[in-house]
């Protein structure tokens, strides 16, 4: 699979982490969208479903597990693979 065609949604409430991980993924030619909150991530995934979601577990307001529950409960996003991380 061509990395240039893979769209990744990166979700973390820490801007430094978002920039760091986004730079690494973009350097590998992936298309990256970033979300600073769980609610924003859900809205972005529903509007334009990515191929993969990289999701921080520890976030304020809505943690990664809650975001995952919302995404897996929706038919439009339930098949998207999610990788959890904690930085």
LINQUI-V936131 format. One line per field, one symbol per residue. ss: DSSP state (@ for helix, = for strand, . for the rest). A space follows every 10 residues. Layout:
ss=???
This chain:
ss=..@@@.==== =...@@@@@@ @@@@@@@... =====..@@@ @@@@@@@... .=====.... ...@@@@@@@ @@@....... =====..
